[in-house]
Amino acid sequence: MKIVPFQGKDKWAWAIILKENKSKAIGAISLWKKGNVKQRGFWLSQPYWGRGLMSEACEKINEYAFETLGFHELTLLNAKGNIA
């Protein structure tokens, strides 16, 4: 998985693309700042659930948030019913 962000002042967004099909995005993950709150959100196409792809992406994005952007904390929200 390659992570290349769209850099912004208060928002960063990435597409999730598999190495074997680089022309198709299967999900997205983003970081944003709203005042003092820093959040991470994501979406993954249902056929790709349960493969650990979003866990891998979140790990990389968390690392980017803390080590590169200097975040000290993140607020994480899940959709209702998203047990994983």
C-alpha positions as CSV (number, residue, x, y, z in Angstrom):
1,M,0.0,0.0,0.0
2,K,1.3,3.4,-0.9
3,I,0.2,6.5,1.0
4,V,0.3,9.9,-0.8
5,P,-1.7,12.6,0.9
6,F,-3.5,15.6,-0.6
7,Q,-1.9,18.2,1.6
8,G,-4.0,21.0,3.0
9,K,-4.0,23.5,5.8
10,D,-6.4,21.7,8.0
11,K,-7.3,18.5,6.0
12,W,-5.4,15.7,4.5
13,A,-7.0,12.9,2.4
14,W,-5.8,9.6,0.9
15,A,-7.2,7.0,-1.4
16,I,-6.7,3.4,-0.6
17,I,-5.5,1.5,-3.7
18,L,-4.4,-2.1,-4.0
19,K,-1.0,-2.8,-5.6
20,E,-2.5,-5.2,-8.1
21,N,-5.0,-2.7,-9.4
22,K,-3.7,0.8,-9.2
23,S,-6.5,2.3,-11.3
24,K,-9.2,1.6,-8.7
25,A,-9.7,3.2,-5.3
26,I,-11.3,0.8,-2.8
27,G,-11.5,3.3,0.1
28,A,-10.4,6.6,1.6
29,I,-9.0,7.9,4.8
30,S,-8.7,11.4,6.0
31,L,-7.4,13.6,8.8
32,W,-8.7,17.0,9.7
33,K,-8.4,19.7,12.3
34,K,-11.4,21.7,13.5
35,G,-10.3,24.1,16.2
36,N,-8.5,22.0,18.8
37,V,-10.1,18.7,17.7
38,K,-8.1,16.5,15.4
39,Q,-10.1,13.6,13.8
40,R,-9.5,10.7,11.5
41,G,-12.2,9.2,9.3
42,F,-12.3,6.4,6.8
43,W,-14.4,4.4,4.4
44,L,-13.7,1.0,2.8
45,S,-15.7,-0.8,0.1
46,Q,-17.5,-3.7,1.6
47,P,-15.9,-6.4,-0.6
48,Y,-12.6,-5.6,1.1
49,W,-13.8,-5.7,4.7
50,G,-12.1,-8.3,7.0
51,R,-8.7,-8.3,5.3
52,G,-6.9,-6.0,7.6
53,L,-6.5,-3.3,4.9
54,M,-8.1,-0.5,6.9
55,S,-6.1,-1.5,10.0
56,E,-2.9,-1.2,7.9
57,A,-4.0,2.1,6.5
58,C,-4.9,3.6,9.9
59,E,-1.6,2.5,11.3
60,K,0.2,4.5,8.6
61,I,-2.1,7.5,8.9
62,N,-1.7,7.6,12.7
63,E,2.0,7.5,12.3
64,Y,1.8,10.4,9.8
65,A,-0.4,12.4,12.1
66,F,1.8,12.1,15.1
67,E,5.3,12.0,13.6
68,T,4.9,14.3,10.6
69,L,2.1,16.7,11.5
70,G,2.8,16.8,15.2
71,F,-0.6,15.8,16.4
72,H,-0.7,15.1,20.1
73,E,-4.1,13.3,20.0
74,L,-6.7,12.1,17.6
75,T,-10.5,11.8,18.0
76,L,-11.7,8.6,16.4
77,L,-15.3,7.9,15.5
78,N,-16.9,4.7,14.2
79,A,-20.2,4.4,12.3
80,K,-23.0,2.8,14.4
81,G,-22.8,-0.9,14.0
82,N,-19.2,-1.0,12.9
83,I,-17.9,-3.6,15.3
84,A,-14.5,-4.0,13.6
